[in-house]
Amino acid sequence: MALASLITLVPLVTVGIIGRLFVKTNYLTLCGLLAGSMTDPPALAFAGSVTNSDEPTVSYAAVYPLTMILRVLLAQLVVLLFL
């Protein structure tokens, strides 16, 4: 369970730190971006409840399709590599 937590938290914290400190992304956009990268609608609902802005929804919508396509392609690649 600890390894599963690390697999989830390390990329999120890394992207959050890089996005906030180096790219200067604001909190709302970063919340939508991270929610979209995890394809996590409850996280988007949280970000939307914090503000009246559409920034989290826009960044979620920008990242979500790419994430879904990459999930499908990477799953097929993993199956091909391990056969």
C-alpha positions as CSV (number, residue, x, y, z in Angstrom):
1,M,0.0,0.0,0.0
2,A,2.9,2.3,0.7
3,L,4.3,1.8,-2.8
4,A,0.9,2.5,-4.3
5,S,0.8,5.8,-2.4
6,L,4.3,6.7,-3.6
7,I,3.3,5.9,-7.2
8,T,0.4,8.3,-6.9
9,L,1.9,11.0,-4.8
10,V,5.4,11.4,-6.3
11,P,4.2,12.5,-9.8
12,L,1.5,14.7,-8.4
13,V,3.8,16.5,-6.1
14,T,6.5,16.8,-8.7
15,V,4.2,18.3,-11.3
16,G,2.6,20.6,-8.7
17,I,6.0,21.9,-7.6
18,I,7.3,22.4,-11.2
19,G,4.0,23.9,-12.3
20,R,3.9,26.3,-9.4
21,L,7.5,27.4,-9.0
22,F,9.0,27.2,-12.5
23,V,6.0,27.6,-14.9
24,K,4.2,30.0,-12.5
25,T,0.8,28.3,-13.0
26,N,-1.9,29.5,-10.7
27,Y,-3.6,27.2,-8.2
28,L,-6.9,26.9,-10.0
29,T,-5.3,25.9,-13.3
30,L,-3.0,23.5,-11.5
31,C,-5.9,21.8,-9.8
32,G,-7.7,21.3,-13.1
33,L,-4.6,20.1,-14.7
34,L,-3.8,17.5,-12.0
35,A,-7.5,16.4,-11.9
36,G,-7.4,15.9,-15.7
37,S,-4.2,14.0,-15.6
38,M,-5.7,11.6,-13.1
39,T,-9.1,11.6,-14.9
40,D,-10.6,12.4,-11.5
41,P,-14.0,14.2,-11.7
42,P,-14.3,14.6,-7.9
43,A,-11.1,16.5,-7.8
44,L,-12.5,18.8,-10.6
45,A,-15.7,19.2,-8.5
46,F,-13.5,20.3,-5.5
47,A,-11.6,22.8,-7.6
48,G,-14.8,24.1,-9.0
49,S,-16.4,24.5,-5.6
50,V,-13.4,26.6,-4.4
51,T,-14.0,29.3,-7.0
52,N,-16.6,30.7,-9.5
53,S,-14.0,30.7,-12.2
54,D,-13.9,28.3,-15.2
55,E,-10.1,27.9,-15.0
56,P,-10.1,24.4,-13.5
57,T,-12.6,23.2,-16.0
58,V,-10.7,24.6,-19.0
59,S,-7.4,23.0,-17.9
60,Y,-9.2,19.7,-17.1
61,A,-10.7,19.7,-20.6
62,A,-7.4,20.4,-22.2
63,V,-5.6,17.5,-20.4
64,Y,-8.3,14.8,-20.1
65,P,-8.5,13.7,-23.8
66,L,-4.7,13.3,-24.0
67,T,-4.6,11.3,-20.8
68,M,-7.4,8.9,-22.0
69,I,-5.6,8.4,-25.4
70,L,-2.3,7.7,-23.7
71,R,-3.9,5.2,-21.3
72,V,-5.3,3.2,-24.1
73,L,-2.1,3.3,-26.1
74,L,0.2,2.5,-23.2
75,A,-2.0,-0.4,-22.1
76,Q,-1.7,-1.9,-25.6
77,L,2.0,-1.3,-25.6
78,V,2.4,-3.0,-22.2
79,V,0.5,-6.0,-23.5
80,L,2.6,-6.2,-26.6
81,L,5.9,-5.9,-24.7
82,F,5.0,-8.7,-22.2
83,L,3.7,-11.2,-24.7
